[in-house]
Amino acid sequence: MSDKVHEMKNAADNVADKAKSAVDTVANKADGAKDAAKGLVEKVQERAKSVTDSVVNTAEKATEKTGEWIGDAAETVETAVSDGYRSAEHEIEQFGKDVTKIVRKYPLTAVAIGLGLGMLLGRATNSRA
């Protein structure tokens, strides 16, 4: 009977060795999976940082460009207003010269028109109406 006990003990030892070997294999695979996952997480973090840096850089460039566009637009508006003012000033000056020529050419008519306009304005502003 001692042989049977010895055989059973050897069989139990053999099963235990195989179980230990299987556990070691699973542990090694788990460690490999853990390392692979860690590497993947690091790659994702690097990529996310790269994308974030790119977005920040693009936003900074867009802000800079927008400032330039606003400056250009302001300069264009300023130039247009200045040109418009000069043109209006010239037109008013020319109108004044034309009126002066007409008054010099027809002085009595100009005085009569002035008196007539004065009377009309006087009646329009007279509170006794």
C-alpha positions as CSV (number, residue, x, y, z in Angstrom):
1,M,0.0,0.0,0.0
2,S,2.9,2.2,0.4
3,D,3.5,2.2,-3.3
4,K,-0.1,3.4,-3.9
5,V,0.5,6.2,-1.4
6,H,3.7,7.1,-3.1
7,E,2.1,7.1,-6.5
8,M,-0.7,9.3,-5.2
9,K,1.8,11.7,-3.7
10,N,3.7,11.8,-6.9
11,A,0.5,12.4,-8.9
12,A,-0.5,15.2,-6.4
13,D,3.0,16.8,-6.7
14,N,2.7,16.6,-10.5
15,V,-0.7,18.2,-10.5
16,A,0.6,20.9,-8.1
17,D,3.6,21.6,-10.3
18,K,1.4,21.9,-13.4
19,A,-1.0,24.2,-11.5
20,K,2.0,26.3,-10.4
21,S,3.3,26.4,-13.9
22,A,-0.1,27.4,-15.2
23,V,-0.4,30.2,-12.6
24,D,3.1,31.4,-13.5
25,T,2.2,31.5,-17.2
26,V,-1.0,33.4,-16.5
27,A,1.0,35.8,-14.3
28,N,3.5,36.3,-17.0
29,K,0.8,37.0,-19.6
30,A,-0.9,39.4,-17.2
31,D,2.4,41.3,-16.7
32,G,2.9,41.4,-20.4
33,A,-0.7,42.8,-20.9
34,K,-0.1,45.3,-18.1
35,D,3.1,46.5,-19.8
36,A,1.4,46.7,-23.1
37,A,-1.5,48.7,-21.6
38,K,0.9,51.0,-19.8
39,G,2.7,51.6,-23.2
40,L,-0.6,52.3,-24.9
41,V,-1.7,54.7,-22.2
42,E,1.7,56.6,-22.5
43,K,1.2,56.8,-26.3
44,V,-2.3,58.1,-25.9
45,Q,-1.1,60.7,-23.3
46,E,1.7,61.8,-25.7
47,R,-0.8,62.1,-28.6
48,A,-3.3,64.0,-26.5
49,K,-0.6,66.4,-25.4
50,S,0.5,66.8,-29.0
51,V,-3.1,67.5,-30.1
52,T,-3.6,69.9,-27.2
53,D,-0.4,71.8,-28.1
54,S,-1.5,72.0,-31.7
55,V,-4.9,73.3,-30.8
56,V,-3.4,76.0,-28.5
57,N,-0.9,77.0,-31.2
58,T,-3.7,77.2,-33.8
59,A,-5.8,79.3,-31.4
60,E,-2.9,81.7,-30.8
61,K,-2.3,82.1,-34.5
62,A,-6.0,82.7,-35.1
63,T,-6.1,85.3,-32.4
64,E,-3.1,87.0,-33.9
65,K,-4.6,86.9,-37.4
66,T,-7.9,88.3,-36.1
67,G,-6.0,91.2,-34.5
68,E,-4.3,91.9,-37.8
69,W,-7.6,91.8,-39.7
70,I,-9.2,94.1,-37.2
71,G,-6.3,96.5,-37.5
72,D,-6.5,96.4,-41.3
73,A,-10.2,97.0,-41.2
74,A,-9.8,99.9,-38.9
75,E,-7.2,101.4,-41.1
76,T,-9.4,100.9,-44.2
77,V,-12.4,102.6,-42.4
78,E,-10.1,105.4,-41.2
79,T,-8.9,106.0,-44.8
80,A,-12.4,105.9,-46.2
81,V,-13.7,108.4,-43.6
82,S,-10.7,110.6,-44.2
83,D,-11.2,110.5,-48.0
84,G,-14.9,111.1,-47.6
85,Y,-14.3,114.1,-45.3
86,R,-11.8,115.6,-47.7
87,S,-14.2,115.1,-50.6
88,A,-17.1,116.7,-48.7
89,E,-14.8,119.6,-47.6
90,H,-13.9,120.1,-51.3
91,E,-17.5,120.0,-52.4
92,I,-18.6,122.5,-49.8
93,E,-15.7,124.8,-50.7
94,Q,-16.6,124.5,-54.4
95,F,-20.3,125.2,-53.5
96,G,-19.2,128.3,-51.6
97,K,-17.1,129.5,-54.6
98,D,-20.1,128.9,-57.0
99,V,-22.5,130.9,-54.7
100,T,-19.9,133.7,-54.5
101,K,-19.7,133.8,-58.3
102,I,-23.5,134.0,-58.7
103,V,-23.8,136.7,-56.0
104,R,-21.1,138.8,-57.8
105,K,-22.7,138.3,-61.2
106,Y,-26.3,139.1,-60.0
107,P,-25.9,141.2,-56.8
108,L,-29.4,142.7,-56.9
109,T,-31.1,139.4,-57.4
110,A,-29.0,137.9,-54.5
111,V,-30.1,140.7,-52.2
112,A,-33.7,140.3,-53.1
113,I,-33.5,136.5,-52.5
114,G,-31.8,137.2,-49.2
115,L,-34.5,139.6,-48.1
116,G,-37.2,137.2,-49.2
117,L,-35.7,134.3,-47.3
118,G,-35.3,136.6,-44.2
119,M,-39.0,137.5,-44.3
120,L,-40.0,133.9,-44.7
121,L,-37.8,132.8,-41.8
122,G,-39.1,135.7,-39.7
123,R,-42.7,134.7,-40.3
124,A,-42.0,131.0,-39.6
125,T,-40.4,131.8,-36.3
126,N,-42.9,134.6,-35.3
127,S,-44.8,133.5,-32.2
128,R,-47.8,135.8,-33.0
129,A,-48.9,133.7,-35.9
